[in-house]
Amino acid sequence: MAAELTAHELIARHRPTLDQALEAIRTRAYWSPHPEHPKAYGENGSLDMAAGKAAFDALLGNRIELDQPGTDGWVEGETSPYGVELGVSYPHADLDVLLPAMKAGMRAWRDAGAETRAVVCLEILKRISDRTMEFAQAVMHTSGQAFMMAFQAGGPHAQDRGMEAVAYAYVEQVRTPDTAEWTKPQGKRDPLALTKSFVPVPRGIGLVIGCNTFPTWNGYPGLFASLATGNAVLVKPHPRAVLPLALTVQVARQVLAEAGFDPNLVALAAERPGEGIAKTLATRPEIRVIDYTGSTEFGDWLESNARQAQVYTEKAGVNTVIVESTDDYKGMLSNLAFSLSLYSGQMCTTPQNLLVPRDGITTDQGPKSFDEVAADLAKAVDGLLGDDARANALLGAIVNPDVKARLEAAAGLGEVALASREITNPEFPGAVVRTPVIVKLDGAKPDAEAAYMSECFGPVSFLVAVDSAAGATELLRRTIQEKGAMTVGAYTTSPEVEEAVTEVCLEEAAQLSLNLTGGVYVNQTAAFSDFHGSGGNPAANAALCDGAFVANRFRVVEVRREA
């Protein structure tokens, strides 16, 4: 097909950005090409907030046309956690038609080379960035995130993660040269001489199984890592969060076609209500790479049953914070209150267990008993969420009934330090909005252990009384070993305690944040600098993003010829 965008044009347009991304992952310094303030949008062809909202509204009740092979019907069914009926329809695919069509374009995509694939991916991300405000609305009304979080996490931060994956993919592919002249001396005889070529070849079709809470942030790393390494990518969104990824597929197909490649290199697999196609797809022989974010149960199933594929999973964990001492008590409480409240705790990185010595802690405000810490933390959360407008802006909406049920059941697990309350959202009366609940538990009691050693996804936290800092450290180790952790936090002024906690996290491969009291929170990570997950404990078998996340999506095939 005729290319409207030549490789030369795309390289000229995006190679400087790729080089900056490569430098960022090398230095781990702060860098982002995607503005995270709404006022930055509306220029240079991007949509401002009003235009983005209008574009989103125009989608409601309509079809997302993708022109995919094998479309045998249309599916819909998304309802916003804010109570808005989306009414958007998506093509349903006959996999026996779609999957062969996806494979057909892979040869030309493979032969294009790592640099061309990278800049095509960056063009896709640029066009998504231009529509960030539209995507923010789509993320908000499928995930339940409040608008500002949907804009940032679903827009620039997700785009950063996608670009980070492209950069890592490029690095790994160009690690081996395209060609080499090989000469081996043979003494008095003529040397042996070979010309060798090395070609990165994709594994096959990558499958991205999307999640409900962060469809773009969690979806883009796998999508772009597989695409940049030469694979076709089939995107299977969560049934309650199809729209953001359907728009992504639409943009990707447009860019691929304009660049002269087969648009079927990226396709959507929307499912009918109750169809449950993830297991069917995951075990198809054409699927050779799988990216999944979601429950431990299904992640474990994928790792055990999708034997033909390279499987990357981000599952569930029990995130822990040790509170042993602090030299900024007010800052600690403020930081923790925000971490527990953001998006109603519906993040895989939100702290669940806060381990506090039963004899209390030392602070810059004097000794604080266990009960005082509980009461002060509850007061900090209440203060943060006391104004309903601010609370709505932080909490968003409860994403599904299961989260609401866990929240309501948590109050019966122990002494309630902070009760959850219902908040009305005047703009969206149908939204279910709840403040966090904090429950006090005695870490020595078996019935309490059953609660804090289980993941309770949502706005539920346990303040667990432990015998000592050493006891907290050992409980942290056991929690990571048995349940996994995406994040660990600790507050201490003791070098010995800091060393002990750090050693546990190094040995058990958990990402650690120490003494956060300002505007950085344990449940937030920055692309190009922070690793999300480690791949070294049960919470996830991969990290976003490192070389291991991309390198096994392709293999290098060598062709040798006599020189």
C-alpha positions in Angstrom: 0.0 0.0 0.0 1.1 3.5 -0.7 2.7 5.3 2.3 1.5 8.8 3.2 4.2 8.9 5.9 7.6 7.7 4.8 10.1 6.2 7.2 12.4 9.1 6.5 9.7 11.6 7.5 8.9 9.7 10.7 12.6 9.4 11.6 13.1 13.1 11.1 10.0 13.9 13.2 10.5 11.5 16.1 14.2 10.4 16.3 15.1 13.4 18.6 12.3 12.3 21.0 13.5 8.7 20.8 17.0 9.8 21.6 15.8 11.8 24.6 13.9 8.7 25.8 17.0 6.6 25.5 18.9 9.1 27.5 16.2 9.2 30.2 16.2 5.5 30.7 20.0 5.6 30.9 20.2 8.3 33.5 16.8 7.7 35.3 16.4 11.4 35.6 13.0 13.2 35.3 11.8 13.6 31.7 8.5 13.6 30.0 7.5 14.8 26.5 3.8 14.7 27.5 2.5 17.7 29.6 0.6 16.8 32.7 -1.3 20.1 33.1 -4.6 20.6 31.2 -3.6 24.2 30.2 -0.8 22.8 28.0 -3.4 21.3 25.6 -5.3 23.1 22.9 -2.3 24.2 20.8 -0.4 22.6 17.9 -3.4 20.6 16.9 -4.2 19.1 20.3 -7.7 19.1 21.8 -8.3 21.4 24.8 -10.7 20.4 27.6 -13.9 21.6 25.9 -13.0 20.1 22.6 -12.0 16.8 24.3 -15.3 16.7 26.1 -17.2 17.4 22.9 -15.3 14.7 21.1 -16.1 12.2 23.9 -19.8 13.2 23.8 -19.9 12.6 20.1 -18.8 9.0 20.7 -21.7 8.2 23.0 -24.4 6.0 21.4 -22.3 5.4 18.3 -20.0 2.7 16.8 -16.2 2.7 16.9 -15.5 1.8 13.2 -12.2 -0.1 12.8 -12.7 -1.9 9.5 -11.3 -5.1 10.8 -11.5 -8.4 8.9 -13.8 -11.0 10.3 -16.3 -8.5 12.0 -19.4 -10.7 12.6 -21.4 -8.3 14.7 -21.3 -5.4 17.2 -21.2 -5.4 21.0 -21.8 -2.8 23.7 -22.7 -2.7 27.4 -20.3 -0.2 29.2 -21.9 1.9 31.9 -19.8 4.6 33.5 -19.2 4.3 37.2 -20.5 7.8 37.3 -23.9 6.5 36.1 -23.7 7.5 32.4 -24.8 5.0 29.9 -22.1 5.1 27.2 -24.0 3.1 24.5 -20.8 2.8 22.4 -20.6 -0.2 20.1 -17.5 -2.1 19.0 -16.8 -4.7 16.3 -17.0 -8.3 17.4 -14.4 -10.5 15.6 -14.4 -14.0 14.1 -11.0 -15.0 15.4 -10.5 -17.6 12.7 -10.6 -14.7 10.2 -9.0 -11.9 12.2 -5.9 -13.7 13.5 -4.6 -14.9 10.0 -5.2 -11.4 8.7 -3.1 -10.0 11.6 -0.2 -12.4 10.8 -0.2 -11.4 7.1 1.3 -8.0 7.7 4.1 -9.1 10.0 6.7 -9.8 7.4 6.9 -6.2 6.1 6.7 -5.0 9.7 9.6 -7.2 10.7 11.7 -6.2 7.7 11.1 -2.5 8.4 13.7 -2.6 11.2 13.8 -1.5 14.8 14.2 2.3 14.1 11.2 2.5 11.7 9.1 0.4 14.1 10.0 2.8 16.9 9.2 6.0 15.1 5.9 4.6 13.9 5.0 3.8 17.5 6.0 7.3 18.5 3.7 8.7 15.8 0.9 6.6 17.3 1.6 8.0 20.7 1.8 11.6 19.4 -1.6 11.3 17.9 -3.0 9.9 21.1 -1.4 12.7 23.0 -3.1 15.2 20.7 -6.4 13.7 21.8 -5.5 13.4 25.5 -8.5 15.3 26.7 -10.8 13.0 24.8 -9.0 10.0 26.2 -9.3 11.4 29.7 -13.0 11.5 29.4 -13.0 7.9 28.1 -10.8 6.7 31.0 -12.8 8.6 33.6 -16.1 7.1 32.4 -14.8 3.5 32.3 -12.5 3.4 35.3 -14.3 5.7 37.7 -11.2 7.8 38.2 -11.8 11.5 38.9 -11.2 13.7 35.9 -7.8 15.0 36.9 -6.4 11.6 37.6 -8.0 10.2 34.5 -6.3 13.0 32.5 -2.9 12.5 34.1 -2.7 8.7 34.6 -4.8 7.8 31.6 -3.1 10.5 29.4 0.5 11.7 29.7 1.6 9.1 32.3 0.2 6.3 30.2 1.8 7.7 27.1 5.1 8.0 29.0 4.9 4.3 29.9 4.2 3.4 26.2 7.2 5.5 25.1 9.4 4.0 27.7 8.5 0.5 26.4 9.4 1.6 22.9 12.8 2.9 24.1 13.6 -0.3 25.9 12.5 -2.3 22.9 14.8 -0.3 20.6 17.8 -0.7 22.9 17.4 -4.5 23.1 17.0 -4.9 19.3 20.0 -2.8 18.3 22.2 -4.4 21.0 23.2 -6.9 18.3 24.6 -5.4 15.0 22.7 -6.0 11.7 25.8 -7.5 10.1 29.2 -8.7 11.0 32.3 -9.8 9.1 33.8 -12.9 10.9 37.3 -14.0 10.2 39.1 -16.8 12.0 42.9 -17.3 11.4 44.0 -20.8 10.4 47.7 -20.5 10.7 49.3 -21.3 7.3 46.0 -22.0 5.7 43.6 -19.4 4.4 41.5 -17.9 7.2 37.8 -18.9 7.6 35.6 -16.0 6.6 31.9 -15.6 7.0 29.5 -12.7 6.5 26.8 -12.8 9.2 23.5 -11.0 9.4 21.3 -10.8 12.5 17.6 -10.2 12.3 15.3 -9.5 15.3 12.2 -11.6 14.5 8.9 -11.3 16.4 7.4 -14.2 18.3 4.0 -13.9 16.7 0.8 -12.1 17.8 0.8 -10.4 21.2 -2.4 -10.3 23.3 -3.0 -7.5 25.7 -5.7 -8.3 28.3 -6.8 -5.0 29.6 -7.9 -4.0 33.1 -10.9 -2.0 34.4 -9.0 0.5 36.6 -6.1 1.7 34.4 -6.9 0.6 30.8 -4.3 2.8 29.1 -1.6 3.1 31.9 -1.5 -0.7 32.3 -2.2 -1.5 28.6 0.3 0.7 26.8 3.5 -0.9 28.0 2.7 -4.3 26.6 1.0 -3.0 23.5 4.0 -0.9 22.5 6.6 -3.3 23.7 5.2 -6.0 21.4 4.5 -3.7 18.5 8.0 -2.1 18.6 9.6 -5.6 18.6 7.8 -6.6 15.4 4.7 -8.5 16.7 1.2 -7.8 15.7 -1.0 -7.0 18.8 -4.6 -8.0 19.6 -6.1 -5.9 22.3 -8.7 -7.6 24.5 -10.1 -4.9 26.8 -11.9 -5.4 30.1 -15.6 -5.5 29.3 -16.3 -2.5 31.5 -13.4 -0.4 30.0 -13.4 -0.9 26.3 -13.5 2.6 25.0 -10.0 3.9 25.8 -8.3 0.9 24.2 -10.7 0.9 21.3 -9.7 4.5 20.5 -6.1 3.5 20.9 -6.5 0.7 18.4 -8.3 3.0 16.0 -5.4 5.5 16.1 -2.8 2.8 15.7 -4.5 1.3 12.7 -4.7 4.8 11.0 -1.0 5.5 11.6 0.1 2.0 10.4 -1.9 2.4 7.2 -0.5 5.9 6.5 3.0 4.6 7.1 2.5 1.9 4.5 2.0 -1.0 6.8 -0.9 -3.4 7.2 -3.4 -1.8 9.7 -4.3 -5.3 10.9 -1.1 -5.4 12.9 -3.2 -3.9 15.6 -6.8 -5.1 16.2 -9.5 -5.1 18.9 -11.2 -8.2 20.4 -14.3 -6.9 22.1 -16.5 -9.6 23.7 -20.2 -10.1 24.1 -21.6 -10.0 27.6 -20.5 -13.2 29.4 -18.5 -14.5 26.5 -15.3 -14.6 28.4 -12.9 -14.9 25.4 -9.7 -14.3 27.4 -9.0 -18.0 28.0 -9.9 -18.9 24.5 -7.5 -16.3 23.1 -4.8 -17.0 25.5 -4.4 -20.6 24.4 -4.7 -20.0 20.7 -1.5 -21.2 18.9 -1.2 -17.8 17.1 -0.9 -15.9 20.4 2.8 -15.9 21.4 3.0 -13.0 23.9 0.5 -12.1 26.6 0.3 -9.0 28.8 -2.2 -9.2 31.6 -3.1 -7.0 34.5 -5.7 -8.2 37.0 -6.6 -10.8 39.6 -4.0 -13.3 40.9 -6.3 -16.2 40.1 -6.5 -15.5 36.4 -2.8 -14.4 36.2 -1.8 -17.8 37.7 -4.1 -19.6 35.2 -2.4 -17.8 32.3 1.1 -18.6 33.6 0.1 -22.3 33.9 -2.0 -22.8 30.8 -0.8 -20.4 28.1 2.2 -22.5 27.5 2.7 -21.5 23.9 3.2 -17.8 24.9 5.6 -15.6 26.8 3.4 -14.4 29.6 3.8 -11.1 31.4 1.5 -10.6 34.4 0.8 -7.9 37.0 -1.4 -9.5 39.6 -2.4 -8.6 43.1 -0.3 -8.1 46.2 -0.6 -7.0 49.8 1.3 -3.6 50.0 2.8 -2.8 53.4 4.0 0.3 55.2 6.1 0.1 58.3 5.7 3.0 60.7 8.4 2.8 63.3 9.4 6.5 63.9 9.5 9.8 62.0 11.0 13.2 62.3 8.0 14.8 60.4 4.8 13.4 62.0 2.5 15.8 60.3 4.1 15.3 56.9 3.9 11.5 57.3 0.2 11.6 58.2 -0.5 13.9 55.3 1.4 11.7 52.9 -0.3 8.5 54.1 -3.8 10.1 54.0 -3.4 11.0 50.4 -2.0 7.6 49.5 -4.9 5.8 51.1 -7.5 8.1 49.5 -6.3 8.5 45.9 -8.8 6.9 43.5 -10.5 5.3 46.5 -7.6 3.0 47.0 -8.3 1.2 43.7 -4.7 1.1 42.7 -2.4 -2.0 42.7 0.1 0.2 44.5 -2.1 1.5 47.4 -0.9 0.6 50.9 -3.1 -1.9 52.6 -1.3 -2.9 55.8 0.3 -0.3 58.1 2.5 -2.0 60.7 2.9 0.0 63.9 4.5 -1.2 67.1 1.9 -1.7 69.8 4.0 0.3 72.2 3.9 3.3 69.9 6.4 5.3 67.9 8.8 8.2 68.4 8.1 11.4 66.5 9.2 15.0 66.3 6.0 15.8 68.3 7.0 13.3 71.1 6.0 9.7 71.6 2.7 8.6 70.0 0.8 5.5 71.1 -0.6 3.0 68.7 -4.1 4.4 69.3 -2.9 8.0 68.9 -1.3 7.1 65.5 -4.6 5.5 64.5 -6.7 8.5 65.6 -4.3 11.0 64.0 -4.2 9.2 60.7 -8.0 9.1 60.7 -8.1 12.8 61.5 -5.7 13.4 58.6 -7.9 11.5 56.1 -11.0 13.3 57.5 -9.2 16.6 57.0 -8.2 15.8 53.5 -11.7 14.6 52.5 -13.7 16.9 54.7 -14.8 19.1 51.8 -17.0 17.1 49.5 -15.8 18.8 46.3 -12.2 18.0 47.1 -13.1 14.5 48.1 -14.8 13.9 44.8 -11.8 15.2 43.0 -9.5 12.7 44.9 -11.7 9.7 45.3 -13.4 9.3 41.9 -16.1 6.6 41.9 -16.1 3.0 43.1 -15.4 1.0 40.0 -17.6 -2.0 40.6 -19.9 -3.7 43.2 -17.2 -6.1 44.4 -15.1 -3.1 45.7 -18.2 -1.7 47.5 -18.9 -5.1 49.1 -15.4 -5.5 50.4 -15.5 -1.9 51.8 -18.7 -2.6 53.6 -17.5 -6.0 55.0 -14.2 -4.6 56.2 -15.8 -2.7 59.1 -16.7 -6.0 60.7 -13.1 -7.3 60.8 -11.9 -5.3 63.7 -12.1 -2.0 65.6 -12.9 0.8 63.2 -10.5 3.7 63.5 -12.1 5.6 60.6 -15.5 4.8 59.3 -16.3 5.1 55.6 -18.9 7.7 54.7 -20.9 8.2 51.6 -20.4 11.3 49.4 -22.7 12.7 46.8 -21.3 13.9 43.5 -23.5 16.7 42.3 -22.4 16.4 38.7 -22.9 12.6 38.6 -25.7 11.6 41.1 -25.4 8.0 40.0 -21.7 7.7 41.2 -20.9 5.5 44.2 -18.4 7.5 46.2 -17.0 6.4 49.5 -14.2 7.5 51.8 -11.7 5.0 53.1 -12.2 2.8 56.1 -9.3 2.2 58.5 -9.5 -0.9 60.7 -7.3 -1.6 63.7 -6.1 -5.2 64.1 -3.8 -7.1 66.5 -1.2 -8.7 64.5 -0.8 -11.5 67.0 -4.3 -12.8 66.6 -5.1 -15.5 64.1 -8.4 -14.1 63.1 -6.8 -10.8 62.4 -4.1 -12.5 60.3 -6.7 -13.9 58.0 -7.8 -10.3 57.2 -4.5 -8.5 56.8 -2.8 -11.4 54.9 -5.5 -11.2 52.2 -5.7 -8.6 49.5 -8.7 -6.3 50.1 -8.7 -4.2 46.9 -10.3 -0.8 47.4 -10.5 1.9 50.1 -9.7 -0.5 52.9 -6.6 -0.3 55.1 -5.5 -2.2 58.2 -3.5 -0.6 61.1 -1.8 -3.7 62.4 -0.3 -3.7 65.9 3.1 -5.6 66.0 5.4 -6.3 68.9 8.5 -4.5 67.6 10.3 -3.1 64.5 11.9 -6.5 64.1 8.5 -8.1 64.2 7.2 -5.7 61.6 10.2 -6.5 59.4 9.6 -10.2 59.6 5.9 -9.8 58.9 6.8 -7.6 55.9 9.1 -10.4 54.6 6.4 -13.1 55.0 3.8 -10.9 53.3 6.0 -10.3 50.3 7.0 -14.0 50.1 3.4 -15.3 50.4 1.3 -12.6 48.8 3.7 -10.3 46.9 3.8 -6.6 47.0 3.9 -3.9 44.3 5.0 -1.3 46.8 6.6 -1.1 50.3 6.9 2.0 52.4 8.7 2.6 55.7 9.0 5.5 58.1 11.9 5.4 60.5 14.7 7.5 61.9 16.7 4.5 62.9 19.6 3.5 60.5 19.3 0.0 61.8 15.6 -0.3 61.0 16.1 1.3 57.6 18.9 -1.2 56.8 16.7 -4.1 57.9 13.7 -3.1 55.9 15.9 -2.3 52.8 17.6 -5.8 53.1 14.2 -7.5 53.2 13.1 -5.6 50.1 16.3 -6.4 48.3 16.1 -10.1 49.2 12.4 -10.4 48.3 12.5 -8.1 45.3 10.0 -5.4 46.3 10.1 -1.7 45.4 10.7 0.4 48.5 9.9 4.1 49.4 11.4 5.5 52.6 10.1 8.4 54.7 7.9 10.1 52.1 6.4 13.2 53.6 6.1 15.6 50.6 4.4 15.5 47.2 5.7 12.1 46.1 3.6 9.1 47.2 4.3 5.4 47.6 1.5 4.5 45.1 2.8 6.7 42.3 5.7 5.9 39.9 7.3 8.0 37.2 8.1 6.4 33.8 11.7 6.5 32.6 12.9 6.5 36.2 10.8 4.3 38.5 10.2 0.6 38.1 6.6 -0.5 38.6 6.7 -3.9 40.2 9.9 -5.9 40.1 9.0 -9.3 38.6 10.7 -10.9 41.6 7.8 -11.5 44.0 4.3 -13.0 43.6 2.6 -9.7 42.8 4.0 -9.6 39.3 6.3 -11.6 37.1 7.5 -8.5 35.2 8.5 -4.9 35.8 7.4 -1.9 34.0 9.7 -1.3 32.4 13.1 -3.0 32.1 15.1 -5.0 29.5 13.5 -8.2 30.6 10.0 -6.8 29.8 10.9 -6.4 26.1 13.8 -8.7 25.2 11.9 -12.0 25.1 9.2 -10.6 22.7 11.6 -11.2 19.9 14.5 -13.6 19.0 17.6 -12.9 16.9 17.9 -15.1 13.9 21.3 -15.4 12.3 22.1 -16.0 8.6 25.7 -17.0 7.7 27.3 -16.9 4.3 30.7 -17.6 3.0 32.5 -14.3 2.6 
